Amino acid sequence: CIPRTDKTIWNGSACAAPYSAEIILIMRKSGTSADVPDFHFHGNGVRTAECISAAMQLFPQEAKTADAVCRSGLSCEKRIPENPQIFRSCKFKNNISAQYAQSTAEGIQNHKEAVSMNYEQAMEYIHAVQWAGHKPGLSRTRTLLAALGDPHKRLRFVHVAGTNGKGSTAAMLASCLQAAGYRVGLYTSPFINRFNERIQVNGQQIPDEALVRLVERVKPAADAMTDIPTEFEIITALGMLWFAETKCDIVVLEVGLGGTLDSTNVIDPPECAVITALGMDHVKELGPTIADIAAAKAGIIKPGSPVVSYGGVPEADAVIARTAAERHAPLTVVDLSRLTIEDGDLDAVTFDFDGLNGIRLPLIGSYQPRNAAVAITALRVLRGRGWNIPEEAIRRGLETVSWPGRFELLRHAPAFLLDGSHNAHGMRATVQSLKDRFPGEKFVFLVSIMADKDVDEMLALLAPLAKRFVTVAAHTPRAMPAETLAGHIRARGCKAEAAPSIEAGVARAVALGGDGPVCALGTLYFSGDVRTAFENL
């Protein structure tokens, strides 16, 4: 998006659905019909939602009292037909009381609007507004779900929070519960290849037609709210509707950010709350200390509901233990002294844990047996609450689990790895896995990192294993520009070159790698594009 000052905020990719070749974004003062020239943006070949997001980041104060108006140009066959299209506005209100949400929802339920969409339009609507201009809180999610009939109140949950490993742990829990014969919902973020991955039942993504139908149901309720829901809150509502509609026995629910004020935290006390490994990430939102981060994660602990914690960080452990005690929530800390890693190769890692021996886990990261230990501990806690989960189901679930983009081998020889480590805590675990699986080898690293991450600490961990770096920018305004990232790397005395696109970056990294290993990492947000580019080589 390029404002009138000609300062580049973000350049999008080529025009393709759901893109518009020409997008004009105007920040219009709420309650008026006048456009404010200072907030007139022009984008070429960019996602409408990204243009809006960039505008709000550039002018956060003005966006508080503005509506986003988007007009599509006439140069693209895929253009949005409406002109102008009014996107969900950003207004400020936060009240976390369930009573407030319920009373607000009663008015919304009387608001009827016929909506008809295709898949691309549904995606455009979901992505229209992210977090810019919204205060964290649960009132929007509670109000929206109440207007939709509170589908989450018909479901039972395992709630999973943490800094790293929560997605892998959630996938393992879902796989084992399915192996035990249950109908299992799985809610995760972000997606790797396709949005529908975020909402699954028994390993099957929500079908396109079902997703569109549910968006058509959610949109009138969301648009009628004074405090308009964010993207993640809309998706949470969609997930709850689908899980209720498909009559899931249990849902494994991954937190988006933090815990206390995350939209998933509207649920009643879960069957089990799980807190995976904690580290310093999202410090701006949750920090500045590890105790602050732990307090946010511990927000998913509810009265009387059992908790399983990864442990290992005394300052964080103390916060979790205190919160569990205050809420009379039985706490189990995973006993990693009972974990023995027997072997690991490029196909699986074999481990023993607390009586379950010789488990061959297809997730080959050296850190994954520790995530599996968390899952096993939580499953045994569920068994103590009456869930029928035999040890054999746990074994079968772990040995058949799939979780793309996490230390995933796309090619054996020469090796091409795709990993989602996106902070220093996760990068440290990935580096150890690289050392374990490829002893003594040097890598060509294909990297993209978000500008708000601890970039230099992450690069310091990678540098000793690097033969060379190729940098790219993931398709999000948060991504550090490829040339800027390459500059950070060169400042450490390493060789780096910036590629103009992810496709070019993959091709260049493979060429530079020759017969040696290549590893793409730094963010999950480019994983799908990397996979596609690699498959198309």
Phi and psi in degrees as a GROMACS rama.xvg file:
@    title "Ramachandran Plot"
@    xaxis  label "Phi"
@    yaxis  label "Psi"
@TYPE xy
-122.536  111.108  ILE-2
-73.2901  177.702  PRO-3
-62.8596  -21.9786  ARG-4
-74.4102  -3.82119  THR-5
67.5715  14.1659  ASP-6
-79.84  123.437  LYS-7
-76.0564  123.931  THR-8
-94.4445  -50.0646  ILE-9
-160.778  135.842  TRP-10
-105.802  127.566  ASN-11
-84.9365  -178.314  GLY-12
-93.1099  -173.159  SER-13
-64.2679  156.785  ALA-14
-66.0559  123.557  CYS-15
-163.541  148.678  ALA-16
-55.8184  138.165  ALA-17
-93.784  56.2747  PRO-18
-100.305  161.264  TYR-19
-124.028  135.067  SER-20
-65.0385  -30.1883  ALA-21
-136.617  119.716  GLU-22
-124.65  127.548  ILE-23
-113.803  120.143  ILE-24
-111.141  129.032  LEU-25
-122.581  130.694  ILE-26
-86.0605  104.465  MET-27
-97.9535  130.003  ARG-28
-61.4627  130.171  LYS-29
-57.1339  138.518  SER-30
82.34  4.55265  GLY-31
-126.345  168.719  THR-32
-109.487  5.55534  SER-33
-89.8764  133.454  ALA-34
-82.6729  142.013  ASP-35
-98.5029  109.336  VAL-36
-56.3372  -31.8443  PRO-37
-61.904  -19.469  ASP-38
-116.859  40.8812  PHE-39
-100.868  116.145  HIS-40
-113.622  150.862  PHE-41
-130.455  127.235  HIS-42
-123.116  150.727  GLY-43
-126.111  112.193  ASN-44
69.9671  34.0545  GLY-45
-118.09  158.309  VAL-46
-65.0082  133.915  ARG-47
-55.1594  -45.2309  THR-48
-62.1488  -37.0025  ALA-49
-68.0226  -37.6023  GLU-50
-62.8953  -44.5729  CYS-51
-62.605  -45.4873  ILE-52
-60.3447  -42.7947  SER-53
-64.1319  -39.912  ALA-54
-62.5501  -41.7055  ALA-55
-68.5513  -33.973  MET-56
-70.0767  -34.5514  GLN-57
-74.5172  -35.4475  LEU-58
-127.821  64.8857  PHE-59
-62.5195  -36.6179  PRO-60
-68.2201  -45.2214  GLN-61
-65.7486  -32.6936  GLU-62
-67.4991  -19.2005  ALA-63
-61.415  -32.9912  LYS-64
-117.823  28.9469  THR-65
-126.931  152.267  ALA-66
-99.779  145.928  ASP-67
-90.7104  126.846  ALA-68
-119.098  128.987  VAL-69
-119.893  132.422  CYS-70
-121.163  135.39  ARG-71
-93.6776  144.857  SER-72
-77.1935  175.766  GLY-73
-98.5145  7.44939  LEU-74
-93.1146  2.83003  SER-75
-129.646  130.679  CYS-76
-65.5986  -22.2362  GLU-77
-91.3952  10.9462  LYS-78
-62.3538  156.122  ARG-79
-69.2973  128.341  ILE-80
-68.5404  -34.9766  PRO-81
-71.6635  143.968  GLU-82
-150.912  105.162  ASN-83
-86.7649  163.007  PRO-84
-105.776  125.914  GLN-85
-90.624  120.804  ILE-86
-91.1235  163.533  PHE-87
-56.9974  128.236  ARG-88
-82.8168  164.284  SER-89
-105.813  112.525  CYS-90
-131.77  155.926  LYS-91
-106.64  122.563  PHE-92
-164.428  143.137  LYS-93
-149.629  122.883  ASN-94
-147.747  116.822  ASN-95
-90.2248  4.66611  ILE-96
-73.7112  137.545  SER-97
-66.889  -32.0567  ALA-98
-64.5274  -42.7604  GLN-99
-60.7151  -44.7684  TYR-100
-61.4177  -42.6244  ALA-101
-65.4443  -43.4144  GLN-102
-66.0674  -37.4481  SER-103
-66.5276  -39.2331  THR-104
-64.9154  -31.6084  ALA-105
-61.8086  -36.7375  GLU-106
-70.6602  -36.5446  GLY-107
-68.0044  -35.8656  ILE-108
-61.2104  -23.4849  GLN-109
-84.2316  -5.58346  ASN-110
-88.5985  112.289  HIS-111
-111.343  134.702  LYS-112
-149.457  124.931  GLU-113
-77.11  128.063  ALA-114
-129.017  134.129  VAL-115
-134.295  126.18  SER-116
-136.951  162.616  MET-117
-105.824  -179.495  ASN-118
-62.3134  -43.6408  TYR-119
-63.493  -40.6949  GLU-120
-67.1286  -36.0207  GLN-121
-63.5755  -42.5236  ALA-122
-64.7468  -40.8691  MET-123
-61.3883  -40.6267  GLU-124
-66.2045  -46.4029  TYR-125
-58.0401  -42.6001  ILE-126
-86.9359  4.33597  HIS-127
-62.3632  -38.5308  ALA-128
-134.86  132.097  VAL-129
-103.324  -135.871  GLN-130
-87.9174  -13.4922  TRP-131
-58.499  128.73  ALA-132
82.0999  11.0698  GLY-133
-122.026  138.43  HIS-134
-85.0723  141.865  LYS-135
-60.8237  148.502  PRO-136
164.067  168.693  GLY-137
-103.129  -8.75295  LEU-138
-63.4305  -39.5601  SER-139
-63.4474  -45.9141  ARG-140
-65.0417  -42.8505  THR-141
-62.2909  -42.9452  ARG-142
-64.082  -45.7968  THR-143
-63.738  -46.6984  LEU-144
-64.8498  -37.2355  LEU-145
-62.4973  -40.1265  ALA-146
-65.7543  -24.0266  ALA-147
-96.1473  6.3856  LEU-148
94.1958  15.4344  GLY-149
51.945  58.6529  ASP-150
-61.6646  -29.1219  PRO-151
-65.8558  -22.1181  HIS-152
-76.1327  -6.01161  LYS-153
-100.527  9.88054  ARG-154
-124.449  158.686  LEU-155
-117.489  149.753  ARG-156
-134.616  152.422  PHE-157
-110.421  120.309  VAL-158
-102.587  124.894  HIS-159
-120.47  119.788  VAL-160
-122.722  170.767  ALA-161
147.986  169.853  GLY-162
-84.9874  -50.6059  THR-163
-133.052  148.5  ASN-164
88.0072  -2.40343  GLY-165
-70.9888  -34.7913  LYS-166
-67.6087  -44.8479  GLY-167
-62.8874  -43.7781  SER-168
-62.9354  -42.3934  THR-169
-61.0597  -42.7447  ALA-170
-63.4874  -40.1535  ALA-171
-65.3884  -44.7005  MET-172
-58.5055  -46.5876  LEU-173
-63.3437  -41.8495  ALA-174
-63.3477  -42.8913  SER-175
-69.2886  -41.0301  CYS-176
-64.7422  -37.7018  LEU-177
-65.8019  -40.9176  GLN-178
-63.2371  -25.5895  ALA-179
-81.9816  -1.43124  ALA-180
101.208  7.1444  GLY-181
-91.1494  155.789  TYR-182
-89.8929  115.547  ARG-183
-120.664  125.386  VAL-184
-89.0353  148.169  GLY-185
-135.721  121.631  LEU-186
-119.647  116.819  TYR-187
-140.017  169.298  THR-188
-156.712  155.589  SER-189
-81.4258  -178.197  PRO-190
-87.79  159.912  PHE-191
-98.2258  -54.4634  ILE-192
-109.121  -36.9879  ASN-193
-147.957  142.284  ARG-194
-52.9504  -39.6053  PHE-195
-59.1329  -18.2846  ASN-196
-58.2197  -25.4343  GLU-197
-70.133  -21.5225  ARG-198
-127.696  107.646  ILE-199
-129.795  150.522  GLN-200
-129.778  121.1  VAL-201
49.5262  43.5361  ASN-202
80.8409  -1.06367  GLY-203
-103.834  127.854  GLN-204
-67.47  151.202  GLN-205
-57.8511  129.692  ILE-206
-65.0077  152.263  PRO-207
-55.1848  -46.3067  ASP-208
-65.9964  -35.4541  GLU-209
-68.9053  -40.8678  ALA-210
-62.1307  -45.2931  LEU-211
-61.9761  -44.4046  VAL-212
-60.4914  -39.7802  ARG-213
-73.2595  -34.7191  LEU-214
-63.0257  -41.5604  VAL-215
-60.6573  -29.8219  GLU-216
-79.1207  -38.6148  ARG-217
-75.3356  -37.403  VAL-218
-55.2004  -49.5986  LYS-219
-60.2138  -38.776  PRO-220
-67.7046  -42.9867  ALA-221
-67.0863  -42.8752  ALA-222
-69.5124  -21.6202  ASP-223
-82.6189  -9.50548  ALA-224
-78.1641  143.504  MET-225
-68.2777  -44.3896  THR-226
-98.2915  97.741  ASP-227
-68.5977  134.447  ILE-228
-65.7956  153.543  PRO-229
-83.0681  174.044  THR-230
-55.8652  -51.1284  GLU-231
-64.1521  -36.2971  PHE-232
-67.0556  -38.9784  GLU-233
-60.7996  -45.405  ILE-234
-65.8248  -39.3599  ILE-235
-58.7175  -44.0817  THR-236
-62.6831  -41.9863  ALA-237
-60.367  -43.6351  LEU-238
-61.7293  -46.1475  GLY-239
-61.0726  -41.102  MET-240
-62.1224  -44.777  LEU-241
-68.0547  -42.4377  TRP-242
-64.5219  -37.9941  PHE-243
-69.7898  -41.9338  ALA-244
-63.1239  -38.3137  GLU-245
-87.7706  4.81566  THR-246
57.1626  52.3802  LYS-247
-65.9285  139.811  CYS-248
-72.4664  -35.1741  ASP-249
-157.132  147.802  ILE-250
-121.804  129.691  VAL-251
-92.194  113.755  VAL-252
-114.012  110.898  LEU-253
-88.5374  130.939  GLU-254
-64.8856  145.305  VAL-255
-80.9848  -55.1676  GLY-256
-147.508  124.962  LEU-257
74.0161  -116.146  GLY-258
177.135  -59.7232  GLY-259
-52.7353  -50.6364  THR-260
-106.022  10.4569  LEU-261
-71.7435  143.551  ASP-262
-62.5149  -23.1862  SER-263
-69.2041  -14.8085  THR-264
-82.0334  11.9985  ASN-265
-78.4911  -8.87888  VAL-266
-70.4087  156.35  ILE-267
-69.9939  171.544  ASP-268
-48.9963  125.289  PRO-269
-78.4875  169.658  PRO-270
-62.8806  -32.2734  GLU-271
-161.893  137.598  CYS-272
-101.493  135.992  ALA-273
-123.541  129.093  VAL-274
-119.014  113.552  ILE-275
-83.9745  -168.395  THR-276
-56.5933  137.523  ALA-277
-109.116  146.333  LEU-278
-157.27  -177.636  GLY-279
-86.8774  97.1128  MET-280
-146.811  154.061  ASP-281
53.82  41.5161  HIS-282
-62.4608  -37.1007  VAL-283
-59.6633  -40.5975  LYS-284
-85.2996  -34.0078  GLU-285
-116.004  -23.3114  LEU-286
-76.7535  -155.845  GLY-287
-93.5234  -5.43592  PRO-288
-110.285  165.429  THR-289
-64.8414  -29.3583  ILE-290
-66.8776  -38.5287  ALA-291
-63.5967  -44.0912  ASP-292
-62.76  -43.4963  ILE-293
-61.6711  -38.5043  ALA-294
-63.1793  -39.9866  ALA-295
-65.1031  -43.8333  ALA-296
-64.9904  -39.6082  LYS-297
-67.33  -8.81833  ALA-298
-62.2703  -16.9658  GLY-299
-81.7104  -9.23676  ILE-300
-72.1062  126.666  ILE-301
-122.813  156.048  LYS-302
-52.9153  124.866  PRO-303
77.4654  -3.69579  GLY-304
-94.2157  127.836  SER-305
-64.502  151.404  PRO-306
-127.15  136.812  VAL-307
-117.904  127.422  VAL-308
-123.167  138.273  SER-309
-62.2789  -41.4947  TYR-310
75.3551  -168.471  GLY-311
96.6853  -6.43279  GLY-312
-125.268  97.6779  VAL-313
-50.6819  -44.2396  PRO-314
-63.8402  -40.768  GLU-315
-72.3431  -39.7181  ALA-316
-59.6541  -37.9597  ASP-317
-63.7799  -40.113  ALA-318
-65.1566  -45.0204  VAL-319
-64.87  -42.8584  ILE-320
-63.5183  -41.6071  ALA-321
-65.2633  -42.9621  ARG-322
-63.8219  -43.1921  THR-323
-61.8724  -41.6335  ALA-324
-65.0869  -43.1483  ALA-325
-61.9143  -31.0145  GLU-326
-102.72  10.9213  ARG-327
52.1863  42.7971  HIS-328
-104.873  115.172  ALA-329
-58.0487  127.315  PRO-330
-109.531  130.641  LEU-331
-120.867  120.465  THR-332
-94.5959  130.354  VAL-333
-61.3941  129.834  VAL-334
-91.2347  88.2312  ASP-335
-72.4033  -8.66123  LEU-336
-67.6343  -17.7572  SER-337
-90.0197  4.4035  ARG-338
-98.4362  128.888  LEU-339
-129.53  121.998  THR-340
-90.5878  116.599  ILE-341
-84.5813  -41.5105  GLU-342
-164.035  159.566  ASP-343
-156.312  137.908  GLY-344
-140.932  -163.039  ASP-345
-84.1848  4.29084  LEU-346
-113.643  -32.3707  ASP-347
-166.649  164.306  ALA-348
-122.322  132.016  VAL-349
-104.383  134.28  THR-350
-148.664  163.517  PHE-351
-118.202  142.003  ASP-352
-148.32  114.777  PHE-353
48.5825  51.7418  ASP-354
96.3374  -16.6584  GLY-355
-95.3293  107.886  LEU-356
-111.374  149.248  ASN-357
67.9495  30.8406  GLY-358
-75.1427  127.897  ILE-359
-105.175  100.359  ARG-360
-91.2412  124.508  LEU-361
-76.2312  -5.55711  PRO-362
-87.708  109.344  LEU-363
-89.2389  -0.477848  ILE-364
-61.368  140.2  GLY-365
-61.8051  -23.3808  SER-366
-83.4563  -13.9694  TYR-367
-66.733  -34.0268  GLN-368
-58.9354  -30.3185  PRO-369
-69.5633  -39.5044  ARG-370
-63.1335  -38.4825  ASN-371
-63.8754  -36.2728  ALA-372
-62.9731  -37.6891  ALA-373
-62.8212  -46.5112  VAL-374
-62.1763  -44.4649  ALA-375
-60.8895  -44.8309  ILE-376
-60.76  -44.426  THR-377
-65.0589  -39.7122  ALA-378
-63.7958  -36.3454  LEU-379
-71.4335  -32.0709  ARG-380
-64.6805  -42.5358  VAL-381
-61.1639  -39.4187  LEU-382
-60.0867  -38.5526  ARG-383
-66.0862  -17.6312  GLY-384
-97.2115  9.29047  ARG-385
104.873  -2.27035  GLY-386
-76.0187  136.161  TRP-387
-88.5747  94.4535  ASN-388
-128.85  88.421  ILE-389
-64.1621  155.686  PRO-390
-58.9051  -34.8557  GLU-391
-66.2273  -33.5793  GLU-392
-67.6106  -37.469  ALA-393
-62.7962  -46.4365  ILE-394
-59.8397  -48.1231  ARG-395
-64.8612  -40.2962  ARG-396
-63.913  -42.8692  GLY-397
-68.2765  -36.7457  LEU-398
-79.8531  -6.81248  GLU-399
-120.036  6.20108  THR-400
-67.2957  146.197  VAL-401
-128.502  133.744  SER-402
-150.66  87.6391  TRP-403
-62.9006  151.99  PRO-404
82.3097  5.40507  GLY-405
-117.815  100.715  ARG-406
45.1778  52.996  PHE-407
-98.099  131.589  GLU-408
-90.0949  110.348  LEU-409
-84.0763  -23.6188  LEU-410
-150.485  138.62  ARG-411
-77.9172  -50.4412  HIS-412
-141.045  120.494  ALA-413
-67.5015  150.288  PRO-414
-67.0509  137.535  ALA-415
-129.839  114.032  PHE-416
-107.052  145.558  LEU-417
-124.473  122.298  LEU-418
-135.039  146.931  ASP-419
-99.6456  11.7351  GLY-420
-58.9073  127.869  SER-421
-134.567  14.6749  HIS-422
-152.257  170.681  ASN-423
-63.3195  -38.686  ALA-424
-60.6366  -47.2707  HIS-425
-69.9965  -36.7505  GLY-426
-63.9146  -35.317  MET-427
-61.1781  -42.0094  ARG-428
-68.0337  -38.4122  ALA-429
-66.2272  -42.5573  THR-430
-59.3701  -41.4236  VAL-431
-64.222  -38.1122  GLN-432
-64.2425  -39.9768  SER-433
-62.4124  -40.882  LEU-434
-65.1408  -39.8051  LYS-435
-69.9908  -41.5236  ASP-436
-86.8762  -24.5545  ARG-437
-132.32  64.0284  PHE-438
-58.9727  128.87  PRO-439
79.7932  -0.728302  GLY-440
-91.5356  153.43  GLU-441
-108.287  149.468  LYS-442
-118.123  149.137  PHE-443
-89.3273  119.84  VAL-444
-100.793  126.743  PHE-445
-99.7281  115.378  LEU-446
-128.631  143.172  VAL-447
-137.847  134.923  SER-448
-135.387  140.906  ILE-449
-68.197  139.587  MET-450
-64.704  -21.8862  ALA-451
-91.3257  8.9051  ASP-452
-93.6626  173.096  LYS-453
-81.5526  71.6135  ASP-454
-57.9477  -50.3611  VAL-455
-66.7777  -36.1042  ASP-456
-66.4427  -38.5767  GLU-457
-64.7316  -43.1123  MET-458
-66.5283  -35.2026  LEU-459
-62.2711  -33.648  ALA-460
-72.0067  -35.6633  LEU-461
-79.6292  -32.2162  LEU-462
-52.4605  -43.4142  ALA-463
-63.6134  -20.3816  PRO-464
-100.493  1.90587  LEU-465
-91.5833  132.045  ALA-466
-87.3487  -39.054  LYS-467
-169.178  156.186  ARG-468
-116.205  144.311  PHE-469
-122.771  126.586  VAL-470
-107.561  144.86  THR-471
-139.451  169.439  VAL-472
-115.874  121.024  ALA-473
-61.9563  157.301  ALA-474
-80.651  70.5697  HIS-475
-155.517  144.607  THR-476
-61.6747  -19.778  PRO-477
-74.193  -17.9269  ARG-478
-69.4898  136.307  ALA-479
-67.1963  133.991  MET-480
-55.2312  145.069  PRO-481
-57.8925  -42.2716  ALA-482
-69.3096  -37.2642  GLU-483
-62.9204  -44.0524  THR-484
-63.6481  -41.4884  LEU-485
-60.6717  -36.4982  ALA-486
-63.1826  -41.2013  GLY-487
-59.1316  -40.366  HIS-488
-69.8458  -44.5157  ILE-489
-62.4695  -32.9396  ARG-490
-63.7801  -19.6186  ALA-491
-91.9383  4.15311  ARG-492
84.6288  14.7932  GLY-493
-103.303  156.318  CYS-494
-81.9113  132.085  LYS-495
-150.097  145.229  ALA-496
-138.147  142.55  GLU-497
-91.5831  137.206  ALA-498
-104.393  147.039  ALA-499
-74.2033  -15.7013  PRO-500
-154.255  165.616  SER-501
-65.6382  -39.5933  ILE-502
-60.0741  -45.7021  GLU-503
-66.1134  -36.4732  ALA-504
-64.9056  -42.8518  GLY-505
-62.3091  -46.537  VAL-506
-60.6638  -42.802  ALA-507
-67.9434  -40.8634  ARG-508
-63.6759  -42.6361  ALA-509
-63.7894  -41.8713  VAL-510
-63.3418  -43.8421  ALA-511
-68.3916  -31.3798  LEU-512
-68.2448  -32.3982  GLY-513
57.7548  -122.193  GLY-514
-89.9042  0.569311  ASP-515
-95.3348  173.405  GLY-516
-77.5568  148.047  PRO-517
-122.765  139.153  VAL-518
-132.604  123.334  CYS-519
-100.856  125.676  ALA-520
-162.233  175.137  LEU-521
120.694  -24.6781  GLY-522
-165.359  147.38  THR-523
-76.9937  -16.4507  LEU-524
-73.3926  -10.8977  TYR-525
-112.331  4.61574  PHE-526
-61.042  -45.1325  SER-527
-64.0545  -40.8586  GLY-528
-67.2052  -37.8564  ASP-529
-64.2939  -45.5079  VAL-530
-59.891  -46.5523  ARG-531
-62.4273  -44.7572  THR-532
-63.1239  -40.2062  ALA-533
-65.9507  -42.2961  PHE-534
-65.3565  -25.4177  GLU-535
-91.3187  -0.979957  ASN-536
